Amino acid sequence: QQQVKQSPQSLIVQKGGISIINCAYENTAFDYFPWYQQFPGKGPALLIAIRPDVSEKKEGRFTISFNKSAKQFSLHIMDSQPGDSATYFCAASKPNFGNEKLTFGTGTRLTIIP
Amino acid sequence: SAVISQKPSRDICQRGTSLTIQCQVDSQVTMMFWYRQQPGQSLTLIATANQGSEATYESGFVIDKFPISRPNLTFSTLTVSNMSPEDSSIYLCSVERAPDTQYFGPGTRLTVL
C-alpha cells in the first residue's frame, strides 16, 4: 500500500527552468511533509519541510506548495541549475509520541540540462 | 543538523555470512532509525532504535535477520545476518534532532555475492 505517491519518476528540465515534483498522500493524520535530496553515493539530505497549517513555504530557490483539501504537495525548484541534478524524495509523518516515522515517496530523478 | 558517520562505507560479502554496520552521531540523540534502500528505489524503514530498549521492527523485518544494538545515545549497530544476494542494498541510519526532523548518514553499500 503506497501511502505517499510521487510523480514523475524522472524529469528533465533545461537550465534556468522550473522543476516541479508532485506528491499525494492518503492518510489525513500526516502532519509533516519534508523533501529530501539525494546525490549518487550519498545519504538523503533534508531540503525543506512544511506543516499543513501553511499553504506555501519558500527557502531560496525551493518552494513547497501544500493543498490540504486535495491531499497534495509539490516541490518547485526555480531557476534550476545542473547542480540540482539529483533524486528527490517526498515524505510524510504523523504524530506518534516522539516516534514519528517517515513514509517516503518513490523518488524522482531530476536532470538539469545546459 | 547532525554529523553522522557510518562504517563501512561499502563492502562485498559472501552469502551466508554476516556484516555489522556502525552508525556514529556527533551528539546525543534519542531516536535512531535504520533504513534499507535497494538500487534505484525508495527508502524502507527497517527498525527504530531507542537507547536502553529493544529495537522496534517494521513489518517484514525480524530481529534474527537484522539484530540492532543501541548501547548509548550516540551509537548504534545493525547486523545483516546470514546474507543472500537479495540483501544487496544501501543501508542508512538516521537520527531525529527535532520532532519529525531526520538527518541521514552517508550509507553503507552492501553487495552480497
HADDOCK unambig.tbl for C-alpha pairs under 7 A between the chains (distance, minus, plus):
assign (segid A and resid 42 and name CA) (segid B and resid 106 and name CA) 4.97 0.50 0.50
assign (segid A and resid 42 and name CA) (segid B and resid 107 and name CA) 6.71 0.50 0.50
assign (segid A and resid 43 and name CA) (segid B and resid 104 and name CA) 5.72 0.50 0.50
assign (segid A and resid 43 and name CA) (segid B and resid 105 and name CA) 5.58 0.50 0.50
assign (segid A and resid 43 and name CA) (segid B and resid 106 and name CA) 4.24 0.50 0.50
assign (segid A and resid 43 and name CA) (segid B and resid 107 and name CA) 5.70 0.50 0.50
assign (segid A and resid 44 and name CA) (segid B and resid 104 and name CA) 6.02 0.50 0.50
assign (segid A and resid 45 and name CA) (segid B and resid 103 and name CA) 6.75 0.50 0.50
assign (segid A and resid 45 and name CA) (segid B and resid 104 and name CA) 6.67 0.50 0.50
assign (segid A and resid 46 and name CA) (segid B and resid 103 and name CA) 6.72 0.50 0.50
assign (segid A and resid 98 and name CA) (segid B and resid 99 and name CA) 6.80 0.50 0.50
assign (segid A and resid 100 and name CA) (segid B and resid 100 and name CA) 5.72 0.50 0.50
assign (segid A and resid 104 and name CA) (segid B and resid 42 and name CA) 6.77 0.50 0.50
assign (segid A and resid 104 and name CA) (segid B and resid 43 and name CA) 6.40 0.50 0.50
assign (segid A and resid 105 and name CA) (segid B and resid 42 and name CA) 6.78 0.50 0.50
assign (segid A and resid 106 and name CA) (segid B and resid 41 and name CA) 6.67 0.50 0.50
assign (segid A and resid 106 and name CA) (segid B and resid 42 and name CA) 5.02 0.50 0.50
assign (segid A and resid 107 and name CA) (segid B and resid 42 and name CA) 6.13 0.50 0.50
